[in-house]
């Protein structure tokens, strides 16, 4: 147990400190805004990608650029840039996967001069050949921009090496998620969230080494009896310390998730050994199902959540809805109805990185824990 604790402590890092650490090592760092940025291209250029998903705290300078009813993840990310806290980045990749992110890209270009915006204008119809062709061209454009920043030619062989490494990391994270579900006393919600978040904050080879050791330690521990209630979470981001503390207070264990910031990183692998690894990355976007930020005319997200509940025999679902995210808000009624139709108890909890009072969430989760 002490070995796991020491390994988990290594993952308890601050994004800003991690940027400083890598820059101090003489490495260039590229920020990656939510969600699905092709980190492999950054890695192949010899730079370190760091995921920046906002930060807990009050919205400040970004109020001059956005209306108040904007997702706080975007507002707080803009704040970090305007406050100069991201000035050591050599660039910020912003994917245009929502209206909010598109607005972020334009305001970033206007308000933050020290960190160039590397925008990806994704094609909406991502599954058809024309969509994959278009997204491949977007990645080729990004690749050229990264080559200028890094001063390195991004060879296909380097992209392939990065894909292999990232897939290995994805598999290790899948294993961690499965092991966490059978060790809910050891891997409490706050710890699970820390592991998921930390995956965005390390050189992938470094993070992989730590995760593999954690998995080894968990495999050595017998499966744990858990006397609480098991839930599946869904949403865009689910790492609020205040919310996770409430989960633990009411003995709710997370056995699986459909969260962009969590399993969204590793549920799908990139094709390896293709003649065109950049196209393989574009195809990866077309393979992903059940994401609120990707065009999904068949609305498969609800079915995916239902299957996760059945797989783990979970007691219910907690929908952690990012406040003012149109994408997530549009999905909620559809998913709620599908869960109800399958007899799965579910709860909506709004999350906001500006939250300081969690009484409403506490009452709702306490009642939910009693019901399930």
Secondary structure as GFF3:
##gff-version 3
##sequence-region A 1 372
A	DSSP	alpha_helix	2	10	.	.	.	ID=ss1
A	DSSP	alpha_helix	15	24	.	.	.	ID=ss2
A	DSSP	beta_strand	29	32	.	.	.	ID=ss3
A	DSSP	alpha_helix	39	44	.	.	.	ID=ss4
A	DSSP	beta_strand	48	51	.	.	.	ID=ss5
A	DSSP	three_ten_helix	61	64	.	.	.	ID=ss6
A	DSSP	alpha_helix	72	82	.	.	.	ID=ss7
A	DSSP	beta_strand	91	95	.	.	.	ID=ss8
A	DSSP	alpha_helix	99	111	.	.	.	ID=ss9
A	DSSP	beta_strand	117	120	.	.	.	ID=ss10
A	DSSP	alpha_helix	129	150	.	.	.	ID=ss11
A	DSSP	alpha_helix	156	181	.	.	.	ID=ss12
A	DSSP	alpha_helix	189	198	.	.	.	ID=ss13
A	DSSP	alpha_helix	204	219	.	.	.	ID=ss14
A	DSSP	beta_strand	229	235	.	.	.	ID=ss15
A	DSSP	alpha_helix	241	249	.	.	.	ID=ss16
A	DSSP	beta_strand	252	259	.	.	.	ID=ss17
A	DSSP	three_ten_helix	263	265	.	.	.	ID=ss18
A	DSSP	alpha_helix	277	287	.	.	.	ID=ss19
A	DSSP	alpha_helix	301	312	.	.	.	ID=ss20
A	DSSP	beta_strand	316	322	.	.	.	ID=ss21
A	DSSP	alpha_helix	326	341	.	.	.	ID=ss22
A	DSSP	beta_strand	346	351	.	.	.	ID=ss23
A	DSSP	alpha_helix	359	371	.	.	.	ID=ss24
###
